Amino acid sequence: MPSPAALKYKTAADPIQTLRRAATDKRLRPMLHDEIQVFYHAALAAYVAAWNAYIKNLIIDFYDVIADPSDPKFRAIYTIARKRAENALTRFIVDPKNKFTFSEIYVSVYDYGIFN
């Protein structure tokens, strides 16, 4: 079963394909190269934004799943780790040129089924 973050990503990413399809739509011909590139650039920006939101939502979902308020020792460590993760997420930006990051390895294992 996919994570809530993956479901949100799929919901956000599916309409973006419309931009990519518009770039090659024969009904819109003739289009200049620059006009076609506008569609591709908009799609890329939207995909990067959706992926960035996915990573952030996935980490938040992870902490929601592992929460155990009944164990005070765990709660202390959990609170520190979650606050550090939330602080790191405020500085986290997906670089579209960076093809392979640690978070993508983690994500691909966690939500493998939804992306394949």
The first five atom37 places (N, CA, C, CB, O) and aatype in JSON, in Angstrom:
{
  "aatype": [12, 14, 15, 14, 0, 0, 10, 11, 18, 11, 16, 0, 0, 3, 14, 9, 5, 16, 10, 1, 1, 0, 0, 16, 3, 11, 1, 10, 1, 14, 12, 10, 8, 3, 6, 9, 5, 19, 13, 18, 8, 0, 0, 10, 0, 0, 18, 19, 0, 0, 17, 2, 0, 18, 9, 11, 2, 10, 9, 9, 3, 13, 18, 3, 19, 9, 0, 3, 14, 15, 3, 14, 11, 13, 1, 0, 9, 18, 16, 9, 0, 1, 11, 1, 0, 6, 2, 0, 10, 16, 1, 13, 9, 19, 3, 14, 11, 2, 11, 13, 16, 13, 15, 6, 9, 18, 19, 15, 19, 18, 3, 18, 7, 9, 13, 2],
  "atom_mask": [
    [1, 1, 1, 1, 1],
    [1, 1, 1, 1, 1],
    [1, 1, 1, 1, 1],
    [1, 1, 1, 1, 1],
    [1, 1, 1, 1, 1],
    [1, 1, 1, 1, 1],
    [1, 1, 1, 1, 1],
    [1, 1, 1, 1, 1],
    [1, 1, 1, 1, 1],
    [1, 1, 1, 1, 1],
    [1, 1, 1, 1, 1],
    [1, 1, 1, 1, 1],
    [1, 1, 1, 1, 1],
    [1, 1, 1, 1, 1],
    [1, 1, 1, 1, 1],
    [1, 1, 1, 1, 1],
    [1, 1, 1, 1, 1],
    [1, 1, 1, 1, 1],
    [1, 1, 1, 1, 1],
    [1, 1, 1, 1, 1],
    [1, 1, 1, 1, 1],
    [1, 1, 1, 1, 1],
    [1, 1, 1, 1, 1],
    [1, 1, 1, 1, 1],
    [1, 1, 1, 1, 1],
    [1, 1, 1, 1, 1],
    [1, 1, 1, 1, 1],
    [1, 1, 1, 1, 1],
    [1, 1, 1, 1, 1],
    [1, 1, 1, 1, 1],
    [1, 1, 1, 1, 1],
    [1, 1, 1, 1, 1],
    [1, 1, 1, 1, 1],
    [1, 1, 1, 1, 1],
    [1, 1, 1, 1, 1],
    [1, 1, 1, 1, 1],
    [1, 1, 1, 1, 1],
    [1, 1, 1, 1, 1],
    [1, 1, 1, 1, 1],
    [1, 1, 1, 1, 1],
    [1, 1, 1, 1, 1],
    [1, 1, 1, 1, 1],
    [1, 1, 1, 1, 1],
    [1, 1, 1, 1, 1],
    [1, 1, 1, 1, 1],
    [1, 1, 1, 1, 1],
    [1, 1, 1, 1, 1],
    [1, 1, 1, 1, 1],
    [1, 1, 1, 1, 1],
    [1, 1, 1, 1, 1],
    [1, 1, 1, 1, 1],
    [1, 1, 1, 1, 1],
    [1, 1, 1, 1, 1],
    [1, 1, 1, 1, 1],
    [1, 1, 1, 1, 1],
    [1, 1, 1, 1, 1],
    [1, 1, 1, 1, 1],
    [1, 1, 1, 1, 1],
    [1, 1, 1, 1, 1],
    [1, 1, 1, 1, 1],
    [1, 1, 1, 1, 1],
    [1, 1, 1, 1, 1],
    [1, 1, 1, 1, 1],
    [1, 1, 1, 1, 1],
    [1, 1, 1, 1, 1],
    [1, 1, 1, 1, 1],
    [1, 1, 1, 1, 1],
    [1, 1, 1, 1, 1],
    [1, 1, 1, 1, 1],
    [1, 1, 1, 1, 1],
    [1, 1, 1, 1, 1],
    [1, 1, 1, 1, 1],
    [1, 1, 1, 1, 1],
    [1, 1, 1, 1, 1],
    [1, 1, 1, 1, 1],
    [1, 1, 1, 1, 1],
    [1, 1, 1, 1, 1],
    [1, 1, 1, 1, 1],
    [1, 1, 1, 1, 1],
    [1, 1, 1, 1, 1],
    [1, 1, 1, 1, 1],
    [1, 1, 1, 1, 1],
    [1, 1, 1, 1, 1],
    [1, 1, 1, 1, 1],
    [1, 1, 1, 1, 1],
    [1, 1, 1, 1, 1],
    [1, 1, 1, 1, 1],
    [1, 1, 1, 1, 1],
    [1, 1, 1, 1, 1],
    [1, 1, 1, 1, 1],
    [1, 1, 1, 1, 1],
    [1, 1, 1, 1, 1],
    [1, 1, 1, 1, 1],
    [1, 1, 1, 1, 1],
    [1, 1, 1, 1, 1],
    [1, 1, 1, 1, 1],
    [1, 1, 1, 1, 1],
    [1, 1, 1, 1, 1],
    [1, 1, 1, 1, 1],
    [1, 1, 1, 1, 1],
    [1, 1, 1, 1, 1],
    [1, 1, 1, 1, 1],
    [1, 1, 1, 1, 1],
    [1, 1, 1, 1, 1],
    [1, 1, 1, 1, 1],
    [1, 1, 1, 1, 1],
    [1, 1, 1, 1, 1],
    [1, 1, 1, 1, 1],
    [1, 1, 1, 1, 1],
    [1, 1, 1, 1, 1],
    [1, 1, 1, 1, 1],
    [1, 1, 1, 1, 1],
    [1, 1, 1, 0, 1],
    [1, 1, 1, 1, 1],
    [1, 1, 1, 1, 1],
    [1, 1, 1, 1, 1]
  ],
  "atom_positions": [
    [[0.84, -1.18, 0.0], [0.0, 0.0, 0.0], [0.89, 1.24, 0.0], [-0.96, 0.0, 1.22], [1.8, 1.35, 0.82]],
    [[0.63, 2.17, -0.9], [1.47, 3.37, -0.96], [1.21, 4.29, 0.23], [1.2, 4.13, -2.26], [0.16, 4.25, 0.87]],
    [[2.2, 5.1, 0.51], [2.09, 6.06, 1.6], [1.13, 7.19, 1.21], [3.48, 6.63, 1.98], [0.88, 7.4, 0.02]],
    [[0.61, 7.93, 2.2], [-0.22, 9.1, 1.87], [0.55, 10.12, 1.03], [-0.72, 9.76, 3.15], [-0.03, 10.78, 0.17]],
    [[1.85, 10.24, 1.28], [2.67, 11.17, 0.5], [2.72, 10.75, -0.97], [4.09, 11.25, 1.08], [2.66, 11.6, -1.87]],
    [[2.83, 9.45, -1.22], [2.88, 8.96, -2.6], [1.55, 9.2, -3.31], [3.23, 7.47, -2.63], [1.53, 9.55, -4.49]],
    [[0.46, 9.02, -2.6], [-0.85, 9.27, -3.2], [-1.01, 10.75, -3.55], [-1.98, 8.83, -2.25], [-1.56, 11.09, -4.6]],
    [[-0.53, 11.63, -2.68], [-0.58, 13.06, -2.97], [0.29, 13.39, -4.18], [-0.13, 13.88, -1.74], [-0.08, 14.22, -5.02]],
    [[1.47, 12.74, -4.25], [2.35, 12.99, -5.39], [1.69, 12.57, -6.7], [3.69, 12.24, -5.2], [1.7, 13.31, -7.68]],
    [[1.11, 11.38, -6.7], [0.46, 10.89, -7.92], [-0.68, 11.82, -8.33], [-0.07, 9.46, -7.72], [-0.88, 12.09, -9.51]],
    [[-1.43, 12.31, -7.35], [-2.53, 13.24, -7.63], [-1.99, 14.54, -8.23], [-3.32, 13.54, -6.34], [-2.61, 15.1, -9.13]],
    [[-0.86, 15.0, -7.74], [-0.27, 16.24, -8.26], [0.43, 16.02, -9.6], [0.72, 16.81, -7.25], [0.4, 16.91, -10.45]],
    [[1.06, 14.87, -9.79], [1.87, 14.64, -10.99], [1.05, 14.25, -12.21], [2.89, 13.57, -10.7], [1.46, 14.54, -13.34]],
    [[-0.07, 13.6, -12.02], [-0.84, 13.14, -13.18], [-1.29, 14.29, -14.1], [-2.06, 12.39, -12.7], [-1.15, 14.16, -15.32]],
    [[-1.81, 15.4, -13.57], [-2.2, 16.5, -14.49], [-1.03, 17.18, -15.19], [-2.97, 17.53, -13.72], [-1.22, 17.83, -16.22]],
    [[0.17, 17.03, -14.65], [1.33, 17.68, -15.26], [1.61, 17.09, -16.65], [2.57, 17.52, -14.36], [2.18, 17.77, -17.51]],
    [[1.23, 15.85, -16.86], [1.45, 15.21, -18.16], [0.73, 15.96, -19.28], [0.99, 13.75, -18.12], [1.13, 15.87, -20.44]],
    [[-0.32, 16.68, -18.93], [-1.04, 17.47, -19.93], [-0.12, 18.51, -20.57], [-2.25, 18.17, -19.3], [-0.2, 18.76, -21.77]],
    [[0.75, 19.1, -19.77], [1.71, 20.07, -20.32], [2.67, 19.41, -21.3], [2.51, 20.74, -19.18], [2.97, 19.96, -22.35]],
    [[3.14, 18.22, -20.94], [4.06, 17.51, -21.84], [3.36, 17.11, -23.13], [4.64, 16.27, -21.15], [3.93, 17.21, -24.21]],
    [[2.12, 16.65, -23.01], [1.39, 16.24, -24.21], [1.08, 17.45, -25.11], [0.08, 15.54, -23.82], [1.07, 17.33, -26.34]],
    [[0.84, 18.6, -24.51], [0.54, 19.8, -25.3], [1.73, 20.21, -26.16], [0.14, 20.97, -24.37], [1.55, 20.77, -27.24]],
    [[2.93, 19.94, -25.69], [4.12, 20.31, -26.45], [4.23, 19.54, -27.76], [5.37, 20.06, -25.62], [4.82, 20.03, -28.72]],
    [[3.66, 18.34, -27.81], [3.75, 17.52, -29.02], [2.4, 17.34, -29.71], [4.34, 16.16, -28.68], [2.27, 16.54, -30.64]],
    [[1.4, 18.08, -29.27], [0.06, 17.96, -29.84], [0.05, 18.5, -31.27], [-0.98, 18.71, -28.97], [0.38, 19.66, -31.5]],
    [[-0.32, 17.66, -32.2], [-0.32, 18.05, -33.62], [-1.4, 19.09, -33.93], [-0.53, 16.81, -34.5], [-1.3, 19.8, -34.94]],
    [[-2.41, 19.18, -33.09], [-3.47, 20.18, -33.32], [-2.97, 21.59, -33.07], [-4.67, 19.89, -32.43], [-3.58, 22.55, -33.54]],
    [[-1.89, 21.73, -32.34], [-1.34, 23.06, -32.03], [-0.24, 23.47, -32.99], [-0.81, 23.08, -30.6], [0.43, 24.48, -32.76]],
    [[-0.04, 22.74, -34.05], [1.0, 23.06, -35.02], [0.55, 24.19, -35.93], [1.35, 21.83, -35.85], [-0.66, 24.34, -36.15]],
    [[1.42, 24.97, -36.44], [2.85, 24.99, -36.2], [3.18, 25.78, -34.93], [3.59, 25.59, -37.4], [2.64, 26.86, -34.68]],
    [[4.07, 25.22, -34.14], [4.58, 25.92, -32.95], [6.08, 26.08, -33.1], [4.23, 25.14, -31.63], [6.78, 25.19, -33.59]],
    [[6.55, 27.22, -32.68], [7.98, 27.47, -32.7], [8.66, 26.66, -31.6], [8.29, 28.97, -32.53], [8.03, 26.25, -30.62]],
    [[9.94, 26.45, -31.78], [10.72, 25.7, -30.79], [10.61, 26.35, -29.41], [12.2, 25.6, -31.21], [10.47, 25.65, -28.4]],
    [[10.67, 27.67, -29.37], [10.57, 28.38, -28.09], [9.22, 28.16, -27.42], [10.81, 29.88, -28.29], [9.14, 28.07, -26.2]],
    [[8.16, 28.08, -28.21], [6.83, 27.85, -27.66], [6.72, 26.43, -27.09], [5.75, 28.07, -28.73], [6.09, 26.22, -26.05]],
    [[7.32, 25.48, -27.77], [7.32, 24.1, -27.28], [8.09, 24.0, -25.98], [7.93, 23.14, -28.34], [7.67, 23.31, -25.04]],
    [[9.22, 24.69, -25.92], [10.05, 24.66, -24.71], [9.32, 25.21, -23.49], [11.33, 25.44, -24.93], [9.58, 24.78, -22.37]],
    [[8.41, 26.15, -23.69], [7.64, 26.71, -22.57], [6.84, 25.59, -21.89], [6.69, 27.84, -23.05], [6.79, 25.53, -20.66]],
    [[6.23, 24.73, -22.68], [5.46, 23.61, -22.1], [6.37, 22.67, -21.32], [4.73, 22.84, -23.21], [6.04, 22.24, -20.22]],
    [[7.52, 22.34, -21.91], [8.44, 21.42, -21.23], [9.02, 22.03, -19.96], [9.58, 21.03, -22.17], [9.15, 21.34, -18.95]],
    [[9.36, 23.3, -19.98], [9.89, 23.96, -18.79], [8.84, 24.03, -17.68], [10.39, 25.38, -19.13], [9.15, 23.82, -16.51]],
    [[7.61, 24.32, -18.06], [6.53, 24.37, -17.07], [6.3, 22.99, -16.46], [5.23, 24.9, -17.71], [6.08, 22.87, -15.25]],
    [[6.35, 21.96, -17.29], [6.17, 20.59, -16.78], [7.3, 20.21, -15.84], [6.08, 19.59, -17.94], [7.06, 19.62, -14.79]],
    [[8.53, 20.54, -16.21], [9.67, 20.23, -15.35], [9.55, 20.94, -14.01], [10.99, 20.62, -16.04], [9.77, 20.33, -12.96]],
    [[9.21, 22.21, -14.03], [9.06, 22.96, -12.78], [7.96, 22.36, -11.91], [8.76, 24.45, -13.07], [8.1, 22.27, -10.69]],
    [[6.87, 21.96, -12.53], [5.77, 21.36, -11.78], [6.16, 20.01, -11.2], [4.53, 21.21, -12.67], [5.81, 19.7, -10.06]],
    [[6.89, 19.19, -11.98], [7.35, 17.89, -11.47], [8.32, 18.07, -10.3], [8.03, 17.09, -12.59], [8.23, 17.34, -9.31]],
    [[9.22, 19.02, -10.4], [10.18, 19.26, -9.31], [9.44, 19.71, -8.06], [11.24, 20.32, -9.73], [9.77, 19.27, -6.96]],
    [[8.47, 20.58, -8.22], [7.69, 21.04, -7.06], [6.9, 19.89, -6.44], [6.73, 22.17, -7.48], [6.83, 19.78, -5.22]],
    [[6.32, 19.04, -7.27], [5.56, 17.89, -6.75], [6.49, 16.92, -6.03], [4.81, 17.17, -7.88], [6.14, 16.39, -4.98]],
    [[7.68, 16.69, -6.6], [8.64, 15.77, -5.98], [9.15, 16.34, -4.65], [9.83, 15.51, -6.93], [9.29, 15.6, -3.68]],
    [[9.41, 17.63, -4.62], [9.85, 18.29, -3.4], [8.79, 18.13, -2.3], [10.14, 19.79, -3.66], [9.11, 17.81, -1.16]],
    [[7.53, 18.36, -2.65], [6.44, 18.19, -1.69], [6.33, 16.74, -1.25], [5.1, 18.67, -2.29], [6.04, 16.46, -0.09]],
    [[6.55, 15.8, -2.18], [6.49, 14.38, -1.85], [7.54, 14.0, -0.8], [6.69, 13.53, -3.1], [7.23, 13.32, 0.17]],
    [[8.77, 14.45, -1.0], [9.84, 14.13, -0.05], [9.49, 14.68, 1.33], [11.19, 14.71, -0.53], [9.62, 13.98, 2.33]],
    [[9.05, 15.91, 1.36], [8.71, 16.53, 2.65], [7.54, 15.81, 3.31], [8.37, 18.01, 2.46], [7.58, 15.53, 4.51]],
    [[6.5, 15.51, 2.55], [5.34, 14.81, 3.11], [5.7, 13.4, 3.56], [4.22, 14.75, 2.09], [5.16, 12.91, 4.55]],
    [[6.6, 12.75, 2.83], [6.99, 11.39, 3.2], [7.69, 11.36, 4.55], [7.89, 10.79, 2.12], [7.44, 10.47, 5.36]],
    [[8.56, 12.3, 4.78], [9.27, 12.34, 6.06], [8.31, 12.65, 7.2], [10.41, 13.39, 6.02], [8.42, 12.06, 8.27]],
    [[7.38, 13.55, 6.98], [6.37, 13.84, 7.99], [5.5, 12.61, 8.25], [5.5, 15.05, 7.57], [5.2, 12.29, 9.4]],
    [[5.1, 11.92, 7.18], [4.3, 10.69, 7.34], [5.07, 9.63, 8.11], [3.89, 10.14, 5.97], [4.5, 8.92, 8.93]],
    [[6.37, 9.53, 7.84], [7.21, 8.55, 8.54], [7.15, 8.79, 10.04], [8.66, 8.63, 8.04], [6.96, 7.86, 10.82]],
    [[7.33, 10.04, 10.45], [7.29, 10.35, 11.88], [5.9, 10.14, 12.47], [7.75, 11.78, 12.12], [5.78, 9.78, 13.64]],
    [[4.86, 10.36, 11.69], [3.51, 10.1, 12.19], [3.29, 8.61, 12.42], [2.47, 10.63, 11.19], [2.61, 8.22, 13.38]],
    [[3.85, 7.77, 11.56], [3.66, 6.33, 11.67], [4.43, 5.74, 12.85], [4.09, 5.64, 10.38], [3.92, 4.86, 13.54]],
    [[5.65, 6.21, 13.08], [6.46, 5.61, 14.14], [6.18, 6.18, 15.52], [7.91, 5.77, 13.82], [6.76, 5.72, 16.5]],
    [[5.32, 7.18, 15.62], [5.04, 7.81, 16.92], [4.49, 6.78, 17.91], [4.05, 8.98, 16.75], [3.63, 5.97, 17.56]],
    [[4.99, 6.82, 19.14], [4.5, 5.95, 20.21], [4.45, 6.77, 21.5], [5.43, 4.68, 20.38], [5.4, 6.77, 22.28]],
    [[3.34, 7.46, 21.73], [3.27, 8.33, 22.91], [3.25, 7.58, 24.24], [2.04, 9.18, 22.82], [3.42, 8.2, 25.29]],
    [[3.07, 6.28, 24.21], [3.01, 5.52, 25.47], [4.39, 5.24, 26.07], [2.29, 4.21, 25.24], [4.48, 4.86, 27.23]],
    [[5.44, 5.41, 25.29], [6.8, 5.13, 25.77], [7.55, 6.45, 25.97], [7.57, 4.2, 24.78], [7.94, 7.08, 24.99]],
    [[7.75, 6.89, 27.23], [8.38, 8.19, 27.47], [9.82, 8.28, 26.98], [8.35, 8.51, 28.94], [10.25, 9.35, 26.53]],
    [[10.59, 7.19, 27.06], [11.97, 7.23, 26.58], [12.0, 7.42, 25.06], [12.73, 5.94, 26.98], [12.77, 8.22, 24.54]],
    [[11.16, 6.68, 24.38], [11.09, 6.81, 22.93], [10.59, 8.2, 22.55], [10.18, 5.73, 22.33], [11.09, 8.8, 21.59]],
    [[9.62, 8.71, 23.29], [9.03, 10.01, 22.97], [10.08, 11.12, 23.02], [7.9, 10.33, 23.95], [10.05, 12.04, 22.21]],
    [[11.01, 11.04, 23.97], [12.06, 12.06, 24.07], [12.96, 12.05, 22.83], [12.92, 11.83, 25.34], [13.23, 13.11, 22.25]],
    [[13.41, 10.88, 22.43], [14.26, 10.77, 21.24], [13.46, 11.14, 19.99], [14.83, 9.33, 21.1], [13.96, 11.83, 19.1]],
    [[12.23, 10.68, 19.94], [11.36, 10.94, 18.8], [11.15, 12.45, 18.61], [10.0, 10.24, 19.0], [11.22, 12.95, 17.49]],
    [[10.91, 13.16, 19.7], [10.66, 14.6, 19.63], [11.89, 15.34, 19.09], [10.29, 15.15, 21.01], [11.76, 16.23, 18.25]],
    [[13.06, 14.95, 19.57], [14.3, 15.58, 19.09], [14.51, 15.29, 17.61], [15.51, 15.09, 19.91], [14.81, 16.19, 16.83]],
    [[14.35, 14.02, 17.22], [14.56, 13.63, 15.82], [13.55, 14.32, 14.9], [14.45, 12.11, 15.66], [13.92, 14.79, 13.82]],
    [[12.3, 14.37, 15.32], [11.28, 15.0, 14.46], [11.55, 16.49, 14.29], [9.88, 14.78, 15.06], [11.42, 17.01, 13.18]],
    [[11.92, 17.18, 15.36], [12.22, 18.61, 15.25], [13.41, 18.85, 14.33], [12.49, 19.21, 16.64], [13.41, 19.79, 13.54]],
    [[14.42, 18.0, 14.44], [15.59, 18.15, 13.55], [15.2, 17.89, 12.1], [16.72, 17.19, 13.97], [15.66, 18.59, 11.19]],
    [[14.37, 16.9, 11.89], [13.92, 16.6, 10.52], [13.11, 17.76, 9.97], [13.09, 15.31, 10.49], [13.28, 18.15, 8.81]],
    [[12.22, 18.32, 10.78], [11.41, 19.45, 10.32], [12.28, 20.67, 10.02], [10.35, 19.81, 11.36], [12.02, 21.4, 9.07]],
    [[13.31, 20.9, 10.83], [14.25, 22.0, 10.55], [15.01, 21.75, 9.25], [15.24, 22.18, 11.72], [15.21, 22.67, 8.46]],
    [[15.43, 20.5, 9.04], [16.14, 20.17, 7.8], [15.23, 20.34, 6.59], [16.68, 18.72, 7.86], [15.68, 20.76, 5.53]],
    [[13.95, 20.01, 6.75], [13.02, 20.14, 5.63], [12.79, 21.59, 5.22], [11.69, 19.51, 6.0], [12.47, 21.86, 4.06]],
    [[12.96, 22.52, 6.14], [12.8, 23.92, 5.76], [13.91, 24.38, 4.82], [12.77, 24.81, 7.01], [13.74, 25.33, 4.07]],
    [[15.05, 23.69, 4.87], [16.18, 24.04, 4.0], [16.3, 23.1, 2.8], [17.47, 24.01, 4.79], [17.17, 23.3, 1.95]],
    [[15.45, 22.1, 2.72], [15.55, 21.08, 1.68], [14.96, 21.59, 0.38], [14.85, 19.8, 2.12], [13.81, 22.03, 0.33]],
    [[15.75, 21.51, -0.68], [15.3, 21.88, -2.02], [15.78, 20.79, -2.97], [15.84, 23.3, -2.45], [16.94, 20.39, -2.94]],
    [[14.87, 20.32, -3.82], [15.23, 19.32, -4.8], [15.95, 20.0, -5.96], [13.98, 18.54, -5.3], [15.45, 20.98, -6.51]],
    [[17.1, 19.49, -6.32], [17.85, 20.01, -7.46], [17.56, 19.11, -8.66], [19.4, 20.07, -7.16], [17.93, 17.93, -8.64]],
    [[16.9, 19.62, -9.7], [16.55, 18.76, -10.83], [17.76, 18.18, -11.56], [15.71, 19.53, -11.8], [17.61, 17.2, -12.29]],
    [[18.95, 18.77, -11.39], [20.14, 18.24, -12.05], [20.73, 17.06, -11.28], [21.19, 19.34, -12.21], [21.44, 16.23, -11.85]],
    [[20.44, 16.99, -9.98], [20.96, 15.91, -9.15], [20.05, 14.7, -9.32], [21.07, 16.34, -7.65], [18.92, 14.7, -8.82]],
    [[20.53, 13.69, -10.0], [19.68, 12.56, -10.35], [19.5, 11.55, -9.22], [20.26, 11.87, -11.54], [18.51, 10.81, -9.22]],
    [[20.4, 11.5, -8.28], [20.37, 10.39, -7.33], [20.81, 10.89, -5.96], [21.27, 9.24, -7.8], [21.98, 11.23, -5.77]],
    [[19.9, 10.93, -5.02], [20.23, 11.38, -3.68], [19.83, 10.33, -2.67], [19.54, 12.72, -3.36], [19.11, 9.39, -3.0]],
    [[20.29, 10.49, -1.45], [19.95, 9.53, -0.4], [18.44, 9.45, -0.2], [20.64, 9.92, 0.91], [17.89, 8.37, -0.04]],
    [[17.78, 10.61, -0.2], [16.34, 10.6, 0.03], [15.61, 9.84, -1.07], [15.8, 12.03, 0.11], [14.58, 9.22, -0.81]],
    [[16.11, 9.88, -2.29], [15.48, 9.14, -3.37], [15.68, 7.64, -3.2], [16.01, 9.6, -4.71], [14.82, 6.85, -3.6]],
    [[16.8, 7.24, -2.63], [17.0, 5.81, -2.35], [15.98, 5.36, -1.32], [18.45, 5.54, -1.84], [15.33, 4.33, -1.5]],
    [[15.83, 6.13, -0.26], [14.87, 5.81, 0.79], [13.46, 5.79, 0.23], [14.97, 6.82, 1.94], [12.68, 4.88, 0.52]],
    [[13.12, 6.78, -0.57], [11.79, 6.89, -1.14], [11.51, 5.73, -2.07], [11.64, 8.21, -1.88], [10.42, 5.16, -2.03]],
    [[12.47, 5.37, -2.89], [12.23, 4.31, -3.85], [11.99, 2.97, -3.16], [13.39, 4.2, -4.81], [11.3, 2.11, -3.71]],
    [[12.55, 2.78, -1.99], [12.3, 1.55, -1.24], [10.95, 1.63, -0.56], [13.42, 1.31, -0.19], [10.2, 0.64, -0.55]],
    [[10.62, 2.76, 0.01], [9.39, 2.91, 0.79], [8.14, 2.83, -0.1], [9.4, 4.24, 1.53], [7.18, 2.15, 0.27]],
    [[8.15, 3.49, -1.23], [6.99, 3.53, -2.12], [7.28, 2.89, -3.47], [6.54, 4.97, -2.32], [6.81, 3.37, -4.5]],
    [[8.04, 1.83, -3.48], [8.46, 1.19, -4.73], [7.28, 0.85, -5.63], [9.26, -0.06, -4.42], [7.33, 1.08, -6.84]],
    [[6.22, 0.32, -5.05], [5.1, -0.17, -5.85], [4.34, 0.9, -6.6], [0.0, 0.0, 0.0], [3.85, 0.64, -7.7]],
    [[4.24, 2.09, -6.06], [3.42, 3.11, -6.72], [4.11, 3.71, -7.93], [3.07, 4.2, -5.73], [3.44, 4.21, -8.84]],
    [[5.44, 3.67, -7.98], [6.16, 4.27, -9.09], [6.55, 3.26, -10.16], [7.4, 4.98, -8.58], [7.19, 3.62, -11.14]],
    [[6.18, 2.02, -9.98], [6.52, 0.98, -10.97], [5.28, 0.31, -11.49], [7.45, -0.06, -10.37], [5.36, -0.58, -12.33]]
  ]
}
